[in-house]
C-alpha cells in the first residue's frame, strides 16, 4: 500500500503535510527553503533601514550594526536561495524530469514570484514618482546620467533576451548544439551588462562625486538601479545553473521546465531595465 493509499484510508479524506522528519524535502509545501529566503530578504531591507539610521550626527545606531546585519542577511538570503533552487530545479529534476512535478505548476509558481517582484519594483517607482512631482525635486541637484554607456548596456540586455528566446526555440526543436551556444551567449551578455553597471557606478562615485547620499535623486537612482542589478545577478546565477545542466545533457525537447522558468525571469528583468532607462535616466532632467 502506498503512502497516498494510507492517507486515503485514514477516514478523514484530507491532505496532510509530510512528517517533520521529511523537512525540507524538495519543492513541496513542507520545504523550509522559501521561508529561509524570505527571512534573508526581509533582513536586507531592515539592514538598509539601519544604515539610514546610522547616518548623520544624531545617529541612532552604529554603522557596524548595519553592516553586520546586511552581511548576515545577504548570507541567509543566498543560502536559502541556493537550497530553494537546488531542490526545486536541480535535485528533483536531475533524474525524474518534468514527470515528477507539474510543468504548469512550476511555471505558475514563477508567475506568482514575478508578481511579488513587480510589486517590489512598483513600490520603488511609486516612491520616485511621488518625489518627482513634489517641491523637494525642484531643489534637488540632478546630474546628467544618460549617456553612451547606458545605451550600450541597454542594447546588451535586449540582445540577451533575443539570444535566450532563440536558444529556447532551438532546444524545443531538438537542436542541442545551437541551444547551448545561444545560452552561453546570453549568459556572457548578462555578465558584461553587470560589469558595465559596476563601471558606471565607479565613474559616477569616484569621478563625478554622484553618490547615494547626494540627495533625493541619488537615493532613488542607486536604490532602483541597485535593486535591478541584484536581480540581473540572480538571473545570471539561474542561467549559469541552466547552462551547467545543459552541458550534462539534462534538457531535451520534452524536458525543459527550468529553462522556461529561468527565461521568464530573465525577460522580466530586461523589461524592468527598459522602464528604468526611460524613467530614471532619460526622464530625470525633463521639466
ZISUL-V568235 format. One line per field, one symbol per residue. phi: phi as a letter, one per 30 degrees, with the letter a starting at -180 (. if undefined). psi: psi as a letter, one per 20 degrees, with the letter a starting at -180 (. if undefined). burial: b if it has 24 or more other ideal C-beta (glycine too) atoms within 12 Angstrom, else e. A space follows every 50 residues. Layout:
BEGIN
phi = ???
psi = ???
burial = ???
END
This chain:
BEGIN
phi = .dddddddcdicicdcdddeddddbicddddddddddddddddddddddd dddddidcddbdddddddddddddddddddddddddddccedcecdiddd cdddddddddddddddddddddddddedddddccddddcdccddcdaddd ddddddddddddddddddddddcicdddeddddddddddddddddddddd edddddccicbdcdkddddddddddddddddddddddeddddddddddid badcbadddddddeddddddddddddddddcdcdcdd
psi = prghhghhjiihkqpqqrqhiiqqnbjrijpighggghggghhgghhhgh ggiiqrhlphrqhhgggghgggghggghgggggggghgifghighhbihg qpghghhhhhggghghhhhghggghggghghhjrhhhiiqooroipahhg gggghghghhhghhghggggghjjnhghghghghhggghghhgghhhghg gggggghikorhjjahhghgghgghggghhhgghhhgghggggghhhjki qahinkghgghhgggghghgghgghgggghghihjq.
burial = eeeeeeeeeeeeeeeeeeeeeeebebbbeebbbbebbeebbebbbbbbeb beebeeeeeeeeeeebeebbeebbebbbebbbbbbbbbbbbbbeeeebee beeeebbebbeebbeebeebbeebbeebeebbeeeeeeeeebeebbeebb eebbebbbebbebbbebbebbeeeebeebbebbbbbbebbbbbbebbeeb beebeeeeebebeeebbbbbbbbbbbbbbbbbbbbbbbbbbbbebbeeeb beeebbbbbbbbbbbbbbbbbbbbbbbebbbeebeee
END
